[in-house]
Amino acid sequence: MMNSITIGKRKIGDGYPCFIIAEIGINHNGDVNIAKKLIDVAAFAGCDAVKFQKRTVDVVYSAEELAKPRENPFGKTNGDLKYGLEFGLKEYKEIDKYCKTKKIMWFASCWDEGSVDFIDQFNVPCYKIASASLTDDGLLKHTRAKGKPLILSCGMSTIKQVDHAVKVLGKKDLAILHTCSTYPSDYKELNLKVIPAIRERYKVPVGYSGHETGIPSSSAAVALGACVVERHITLERSMWGSDQAASLGPSGLIKLVRDIRLVEMSLGDGVKQVYESEKPIIIKLRRKGQ
């Protein structure tokens, strides 16, 4: 029997509607007004939550990495870019207030312990652990200590590494997302059949974080048992930014939410039966039988 978890007021697991996360990530390009527009898109589409990314830049990246030349809207180094994309207290206060007015949950992937502590002041309903952080035992333990439900992505990880992360975190209030960490992902590498395998192995809610360019595979993940779906969103895929091309625009997100709800409705209860709507067709077309 698979465990269920509760994020905010939403139950997640078998028998409950898929929890749909619109990942804003860094697609706000350092502009809180773009972030608000993306929140609008997610709320209008019917998503359950939006997700951001939070880093303490000089902890996550080495001085050498930050000093590397990189032309970008904020300057000429990788450090200029990383600092330019990072929201601080002022911006997150605006985001927190705005999400409340839109009645949509928000949370973040925190890439270091200081970022977990920073986001914790907003009493978010859960935390996301990014695939890149799956092997960081210290960060896993620090995040777990906050006492909130956790969503763990397991891209670019072996099953042994996932086993270890689950052992560190424990299965209580845990959901695991299958994903391919290439942006955008090649359809041949999505490997959606891993979803039922993870469900069987860990007996926790399992979902899918998609980085492909289209919609059908994310809907198919729900048919395979995903009870959480996360997709990056953008106002326009041609916008500047490393994650924009692997994101869904407003129309794509609306279609995704619609398709997921139709897939859920279509799955039924698994019991073969004759529906009332079919009985007139039996009289009309069936020649023989009991």
Phi, psi and chi 1 to 4 in degrees:
 res  aa     phi    psi   chi1   chi2   chi3   chi4
   1 MET       -  128.8 -177.9   70.4  179.6      -
   2 MET   -81.1  136.2 -172.8 -179.8   76.1      -
   3 ASN   -71.1  154.6  -63.7  -35.7      -      -
   4 SER  -111.1  160.4   64.2      -      -      -
   5 ILE  -129.2  164.9   66.9  172.4      -      -
   6 THR  -123.1  124.1  -58.4      -      -      -
   7 ILE  -117.5  117.3  -65.9  179.2      -      -
   8 GLY    62.3 -123.4      -      -      -      -
   9 LYS  -103.5   10.0  -65.0 -179.5  179.7  179.2
  10 ARG  -101.5  124.1  -78.5  -79.7  -86.7  104.8
  11 LYS   -80.3  139.5  -75.0  -84.8 -168.5 -179.8
  12 ILE  -129.2  125.9  -61.6  169.5      -      -
  13 GLY   152.3 -172.2      -      -      -      -
  14 ASP   -58.5  134.5  -73.2  -13.4      -      -
  15 GLY    89.4   -4.2      -      -      -      -
  16 TYR  -114.1  153.3  -60.0  104.0      -      -
  17 PRO   -59.5  145.2  -22.7   32.8      -      -
  18 CYS   -57.2  134.8 -178.7      -      -      -
  19 PHE   -86.1  114.9 -171.8   74.5      -      -
  20 ILE  -106.1  121.3  -56.7  175.6      -      -
  21 ILE  -109.7  125.4  -56.4  164.9      -      -
  22 ALA   -96.1  109.3      -      -      -      -
  23 GLU   -84.6  114.1  170.1  152.4   15.2      -
  24 ILE   -80.8  -36.8  -67.4  172.4      -      -
  25 GLY    54.6 -120.2      -      -      -      -
  26 ILE  -111.0   14.5   54.9  174.1      -      -
  27 ASN   -72.2   -1.9  -80.2   -6.5      -      -
  28 HIS   -76.1  -12.2   50.1   69.5      -      -
  29 ASN    54.9   33.1  -74.7  -13.6      -      -
  30 GLY    78.7   10.9      -      -      -      -
  31 ASP  -117.4  114.2 -173.8  -26.1      -      -
  32 VAL   -65.3  -25.8   74.8      -      -      -
  33 ASN   -70.2  -35.5  -69.1  -45.7      -      -
  34 ILE   -66.2  -40.1  -67.0  176.7      -      -
  35 ALA   -57.8  -43.3      -      -      -      -
  36 LYS   -64.5  -39.9  -71.5  177.9  179.0  179.1
  37 LYS   -63.3  -37.1  -70.1  177.7 -178.4  178.0
  38 LEU   -69.2  -36.6  -71.4  166.1      -      -
  39 ILE   -61.7  -41.8  -67.4  165.3      -      -
  40 ASP   -57.2  -46.0  -71.5  -19.0      -      -
  41 VAL   -60.8  -46.3  169.1      -      -      -
  42 ALA   -63.6  -43.2      -      -      -      -
  43 ALA   -65.3  -43.7      -      -      -      -
  44 PHE   -63.5  -38.1 -179.8   80.8      -      -
  45 ALA   -71.2  -19.5      -      -      -      -
  46 GLY    97.6   20.7      -      -      -      -
  47 CYS   -70.0  156.6  -64.7      -      -      -
  48 ASP   -87.0  -27.2  -63.6  -72.0      -      -
  49 ALA  -157.7  158.0      -      -      -      -
  50 VAL  -115.5  151.8  -66.8      -      -      -
  51 LYS  -130.2  139.6 -162.9 -155.2   80.2  173.0
  52 PHE  -114.6  177.0  -67.9   86.2      -      -
  53 GLN  -121.3  139.3  -63.3  176.3   16.6      -
  54 LYS  -131.1  128.7 -178.7   61.2 -177.9  155.0
  55 ARG  -134.0  145.8  -61.4  168.4  175.0   84.5
  56 THR   -92.1  101.8  -53.9      -      -      -
  57 VAL   -54.4  -47.0  173.5      -      -      -
  58 ASP   -77.7   -3.5   56.6    0.0      -      -
  59 VAL   -94.6  -42.2  170.5      -      -      -
  60 VAL   -73.9  -34.9  173.9      -      -      -
  61 TYR  -115.8  143.7  -59.2   99.5      -      -
  62 SER   -75.0  161.6   67.3      -      -      -
  63 ALA   -60.6  -36.2      -      -      -      -
  64 GLU   -64.8  -42.0  -67.1   76.1   17.4      -
  65 GLU   -65.5  -41.7 -178.5   65.8   28.3      -
  66 LEU   -68.7  -26.3  -66.2  175.5      -      -
  67 ALA   -83.7   -9.6      -      -      -      -
  68 LYS   -62.7  138.4  -72.4 -179.2  178.9  177.7
  69 PRO   -63.3  134.6  -18.3   30.5      -      -
  70 ARG  -162.0  107.6 -173.7  174.4 -176.9  179.2
  71 GLU   -65.8  131.3  -69.7  -74.0  -18.9      -
  72 ASN  -159.7  168.8   63.6   83.6      -      -
  73 PRO   -63.2  -14.9  -24.0   34.8      -      -
  74 PHE  -102.3  -10.6  -52.0  101.9      -      -
  75 GLY   162.1 -150.3      -      -      -      -
  76 LYS  -122.2    4.1  -64.4 -175.1  176.9 -178.7
  77 THR  -124.4  163.7   68.3      -      -      -
  78 ASN   -61.7  -33.5 -161.5   30.4      -      -
  79 GLY   -63.8  -41.4      -      -      -      -
  80 ASP   -56.8  -42.6  -67.6  -29.4      -      -
  81 LEU   -65.4  -49.9  173.1   63.0      -      -
  82 LYS   -63.1  -43.1  -60.3  -54.7 -178.1 -174.1
  83 TYR   -68.7  -36.0  -78.0  110.3      -      -
  84 GLY   -66.1  -30.6      -      -      -      -
  85 LEU   -85.6   -8.3  -69.8  173.7      -      -
  86 GLU   -91.1  122.1 -157.3   62.0   47.1      -
  87 PHE   -79.9  147.7  -78.0  159.8      -      -
  88 GLY  -112.2 -160.9      -      -      -      -
  89 LEU   -61.2  -44.0 -177.3   60.5      -      -
  90 LYS   -58.8  -47.9  177.6  174.1  178.5  -87.7
  91 GLU   -67.0  -41.3  -69.1   83.0    6.9      -
  92 TYR   -71.0  -29.1  -86.7  110.7      -      -
  93 LYS   -63.3  -40.5  -78.3 -176.3  175.1  179.2
  94 GLU   -64.6  -43.5  -75.6 -167.9   55.9      -
  95 ILE   -62.9  -45.1  -73.0  165.0      -      -
  96 ASP   -59.8  -45.8 -174.8   55.5      -      -
  97 LYS   -65.7  -41.4 -178.6  178.9  178.7 -179.8
  98 TYR   -68.3  -40.5 -163.0   70.6      -      -
  99 CYS   -63.4  -35.1  -75.2      -      -      -
 100 LYS   -65.3  -38.9  -74.1  172.8 -179.8  169.7
 101 THR   -68.4  -29.4   67.2      -      -      -
 102 LYS   -90.6   -2.2  -68.5  -67.4  176.5  176.9
 103 LYS    55.5   46.4  -64.9 -179.3  169.8   52.5
 104 ILE  -131.0  138.5 -170.3  168.2      -      -
 105 MET   -73.3  154.7  -70.7 -176.6  -85.5      -
 106 TRP  -140.1  153.4   76.9  -86.3      -      -
 107 PHE  -159.0 -170.3   58.3   99.0      -      -
 108 ALA  -148.5  155.3      -      -      -      -
 109 SER   -87.4  119.8  -64.2      -      -      -
 110 CYS  -104.8  126.2  -60.7      -      -      -
 111 TRP   -95.2    0.2  -70.5   57.6      -      -
 112 ASP  -159.1  163.5   59.9  -84.8      -      -
 113 GLU   -61.6  -39.6  -70.9   86.6  -16.7      -
 114 GLY   -62.3  -34.9      -      -      -      -
 115 SER   -69.5  -35.8  -68.2      -      -      -
 116 VAL   -60.7  -46.1  175.3      -      -      -
 117 ASP   -63.2  -38.3  -65.9  -20.9      -      -
 118 PHE   -63.5  -49.7  173.6   87.0      -      -
 119 ILE   -68.3  -27.9  -67.0  -65.3      -      -
 120 ASP   -61.1  -26.3 -167.7   54.0      -      -
 121 GLN   -65.4  -16.6   67.5 -172.6  -62.7      -
 122 PHE   -95.1    2.7  -63.5  101.6      -      -
 123 ASN    52.7   50.1 -166.5   29.6      -      -
 124 VAL   -65.4  155.1  -68.7      -      -      -
 125 PRO   -76.6  -15.8   28.6  -35.6      -      -
 126 CYS  -165.5  174.7   63.2      -      -      -
 127 TYR  -126.9  147.9  -74.0   95.9      -      -
 128 LYS  -107.3  136.3  172.3   80.4 -176.8  -63.4
 129 ILE  -108.6  118.0  -65.2  171.4      -      -
 130 ALA   -70.9  156.2      -      -      -      -
 131 SER   -55.0  -38.4  -64.5      -      -      -
 132 ALA   -63.3  -21.3      -      -      -      -
 133 SER  -100.4    2.1  -56.6      -      -      -
 134 LEU   -59.0  -31.3 -178.6  137.9      -      -
 135 THR   -95.2    5.6   56.8      -      -      -
 136 ASP   -91.5   87.4 -173.2  -19.5      -      -
 137 ASP   -57.1  -39.4  -73.1    8.5      -      -
 138 GLY   -62.1  -43.6      -      -      -      -
 139 LEU   -67.8  -39.4  179.8   59.6      -      -
 140 LEU   -59.8  -47.1  -92.8   56.5      -      -
 141 LYS   -66.2  -40.2  -68.7  173.9 -177.8  176.0
 142 HIS   -64.6  -41.0 -168.9   81.7      -      -
 143 THR   -68.9  -42.7  -50.6      -      -      -
 144 ARG   -60.7  -33.9  171.9   54.2   87.1 -171.1
 145 ALA   -65.2  -15.5      -      -      -      -
 146 LYS   -74.5  -12.5  -62.3  -59.6 -179.6 -176.3
 147 GLY    76.5   18.2      -      -      -      -
 148 LYS  -105.5  157.3  -61.5  -69.7  179.9   68.3
 149 PRO   -57.6  148.5  -23.3   33.3      -      -
 150 LEU  -122.3  141.0  -59.4  179.8      -      -
 151 ILE  -116.4  118.8  -59.5  172.2      -      -
 152 LEU  -109.9  118.7  171.8   70.0      -      -
 153 SER   -87.9  142.9  -90.5      -      -      -
 154 CYS  -126.5   35.3   57.3      -      -      -
 155 GLY   -67.4  159.4      -      -      -      -
 156 MET    46.0   38.2   56.1 -175.1  176.5      -
 157 SER  -132.9  144.5  -56.6      -      -      -
 158 THR   -80.0  163.7   66.5      -      -      -
 159 ILE   -65.2  -30.6 -161.8   65.3      -      -
 160 LYS   -65.9  -39.4  -75.4 -175.0   66.1  175.4
 161 GLN   -66.4  -38.4  -71.6  171.7  -36.0      -
 162 VAL   -66.3  -43.2  179.7      -      -      -
 163 ASP   -53.4  -45.4  -78.0  -14.3      -      -
 164 HIS   -65.5  -44.1  177.8   75.6      -      -
 165 ALA   -61.3  -42.1      -      -      -      -
 166 VAL   -65.1  -36.4  171.6      -      -      -
 167 LYS   -64.4  -41.7 -176.3  177.2  179.9 -179.8
 168 VAL   -65.5  -43.2  170.5      -      -      -
 169 LEU   -82.4  -30.4  -68.2  170.9      -      -
 170 GLY    79.3  159.9      -      -      -      -
 171 LYS   -90.4   -9.6  -65.5 -178.4 -178.5 -179.8
 172 LYS   -66.1  131.0 -175.8  177.6 -175.4  -63.7
 173 ASP    53.0   42.7  -70.2  -27.5      -      -
 174 LEU  -123.4  134.4  176.7   68.7      -      -
 175 ALA  -122.3  146.4      -      -      -      -
 176 ILE  -119.6  131.3  -60.3  173.7      -      -
 177 LEU  -108.1  123.0  -56.6 -168.0      -      -
 178 HIS   -74.0  142.3  169.6   60.9      -      -
 179 THR  -162.0  157.9 -173.6      -      -      -
 180 CYS  -109.5  126.3  173.5      -      -      -
 181 SER   -86.6   11.8  -67.2      -      -      -
 182 THR   -83.2  139.8  -47.5      -      -      -
 183 TYR  -120.9  113.2  -69.4   68.9      -      -
 184 PRO   -76.4  158.2   27.2  -32.2      -      -
 185 SER   -80.7  145.4  -60.4      -      -      -
 186 ASP   -79.1  131.6 -172.3  -37.8      -      -
 187 TYR   -56.6  -30.9  -83.3   86.0      -      -
 188 LYS   -68.5  -14.4  -63.6 -169.3  -62.9  -66.8
 189 GLU  -110.1    8.0  -63.6  178.6  -15.7      -
 190 LEU   -70.7  -37.3  -63.1 -175.9      -      -
 191 ASN    51.3   53.1 -159.0   11.6      -      -
 192 LEU   -62.5  -20.5  -64.7 -179.3      -      -
 193 LYS   -66.5  -10.1  -70.8 -176.9  178.7  179.0
 194 VAL   -67.6  -26.0  168.3      -      -      -
 195 ILE   -58.7  -54.0  -68.6  169.3      -      -
 196 PRO   -65.0  -28.0   16.8  -28.6      -      -
 197 ALA   -67.0  -41.1      -      -      -      -
 198 ILE   -67.5  -40.4  -68.1  176.3      -      -
 199 ARG   -55.8  -46.3  -79.2  169.6   52.5   92.1
 200 GLU   -68.6  -37.2  178.6   62.9   26.9      -
 201 ARG   -72.2  -41.5 -171.5  177.1 -172.7   91.4
 202 TYR  -110.0  -16.9  -58.6  111.5      -      -
 203 LYS    57.3   37.5  -57.9  -65.3 -166.6  -62.0
 204 VAL  -125.1  163.2  -59.3      -      -      -
 205 PRO   -57.7  134.3  -25.1   34.9      -      -
 206 VAL  -121.1  143.6  173.7      -      -      -
 207 GLY  -138.8 -165.5      -      -      -      -
 208 TYR  -140.7  128.7  176.3   63.4      -      -
 209 SER  -109.9  110.8  179.7      -      -      -
 210 GLY   -99.8  137.4      -      -      -      -
 211 HIS  -122.7   16.4  -55.3  122.3      -      -
 212 GLU   -78.9  171.2   67.2  -87.9   25.8      -
 213 THR   -87.0  -17.3   53.8      -      -      -
 214 GLY  -112.5 -167.3      -      -      -      -
 215 ILE  -110.5  -38.4  -62.2  170.9      -      -
 216 PRO   -54.8  -39.5  -25.5   34.9      -      -
 217 SER   -67.0  -32.5   44.8      -      -      -
 218 SER   -69.9  -35.1  -68.4      -      -      -
 219 SER   -69.5  -39.1  -58.5      -      -      -
 220 ALA   -62.1  -32.9      -      -      -      -
 221 ALA   -59.0  -36.5      -      -      -      -
 222 VAL   -65.8  -40.8  176.3      -      -      -
 223 ALA   -63.2  -26.5      -      -      -      -
 224 LEU   -89.0    1.1  -73.0  167.3      -      -
 225 GLY   115.6    2.6      -      -      -      -
 226 ALA   -69.1  127.5      -      -      -      -
 227 CYS  -110.7    5.0   50.4      -      -      -
 228 VAL  -136.2  134.7  179.9      -      -      -
 229 VAL  -130.0  129.8  167.9      -      -      -
 230 GLU  -122.7  131.6  175.1 -174.6   77.6      -
 231 ARG  -137.7  140.4  -69.7  -64.5  -57.9  -95.6
 232 HIS   -66.0  144.4  -74.0 -101.5      -      -
 233 ILE  -125.6  155.8   64.7  169.3      -      -
 234 THR  -147.2  159.6 -179.7      -      -      -
 235 LEU   -76.3  -30.9  -64.0  178.6      -      -
 236 GLU  -160.8  125.2  173.3   54.4   57.2      -
 237 ARG   -65.4  -16.8  -68.3  177.3   62.2 -149.9
 238 SER   -87.5    0.3   61.6      -      -      -
 239 MET   -62.7  156.4  -73.1  175.9   67.3      -
 240 TRP   -64.8  140.9  179.4   89.0      -      -
 241 GLY   139.8  146.4      -      -      -      -
 242 SER   -70.9  -24.0   58.1      -      -      -
 243 ASP  -102.4   -4.1  -66.7  -12.5      -      -
 244 GLN   -63.6  -40.4  -50.2  -75.0    0.8      -
 245 ALA   -66.8  -24.9      -      -      -      -
 246 ALA   -96.2   19.0      -      -      -      -
 247 SER  -113.2  163.5  -57.3      -      -      -
 248 LEU   -98.4  135.4  -65.0  178.1      -      -
 249 GLY   -78.1  178.5      -      -      -      -
 250 PRO   -54.0  -46.8  -29.1   37.2      -      -
 251 SER   -66.7  -37.5   62.9      -      -      -
 252 GLY   -64.4  -40.4      -      -      -      -
 253 LEU   -66.3  -42.7 -176.4   64.2      -      -
 254 ILE   -59.6  -43.4  -69.6  166.5      -      -
 255 LYS   -65.6  -39.2  -69.9  174.2 -177.2  175.2
 256 LEU   -61.2  -49.4  175.5   69.4      -      -
 257 VAL   -60.2  -44.3  175.5      -      -      -
 258 ARG   -58.6  -47.2  175.7 -157.3   65.8 -170.2
 259 ASP   -66.4  -38.7  -71.6   -4.8      -      -
 260 ILE   -62.0  -44.4  -73.3  173.9      -      -
 261 ARG   -65.2  -35.2  -61.2  -52.2  177.7 -149.5
 262 LEU   -69.6  -39.3  -71.7  173.6      -      -
 263 VAL   -62.1  -45.1  167.2      -      -      -
 264 GLU   -58.1  -45.2  -70.7  174.6  -36.9      -
 265 MET   -63.3  -36.7 -168.8 -173.5  -53.5      -
 266 SER   -74.4  -22.7  -56.7      -      -      -
 267 LEU   -67.2  -32.8  -71.3  173.0      -      -
 268 GLY    64.9 -156.5      -      -      -      -
 269 ASP  -108.8    0.3   59.0   10.9      -      -
 270 GLY    82.1    1.4      -      -      -      -
 271 VAL   -97.5  120.4  178.0      -      -      -
 272 LYS   -69.4  128.9  179.5   59.1 -178.7  164.1
 273 GLN  -153.0  166.2   57.7 -175.5  -63.8      -
 274 VAL  -102.1  122.8  176.2      -      -      -
 275 TYR   -84.8  153.5  -69.0   97.4      -      -
 276 GLU   -55.4  -36.6  -72.7  -62.8  -38.6      -
 277 SER   -65.9  -20.3   62.8      -      -      -
 278 GLU   -86.1  -21.1  -66.4 -179.6  -62.3      -
 279 LYS   -62.7  -40.5  -70.3  178.9 -179.3  177.9
 280 PRO   -62.9  -29.3  -22.2   33.4      -      -
 281 ILE   -72.0  -33.3  -46.7  -57.8      -      -
 282 ILE   -60.7  -48.5  -66.4  172.5      -      -
 283 ILE   -60.6  -38.9  -63.9  169.1      -      -
 284 LYS   -76.4  -39.3 -178.1  178.0  179.5 -179.8
 285 LEU  -114.3  -27.2  -63.6 -179.6      -      -
 286 ARG   -81.1  126.8 -173.9  161.2  -79.2  164.2
 287 ARG   -83.2  -40.8  -66.5 -178.1   61.0 -166.6
 288 LYS  -139.0  161.2  -65.3 -179.4 -179.5  179.4
 289 GLY   139.0  171.0      -      -      -      -
 290 GLN   -86.7      -  -60.8  178.1   -8.8      -
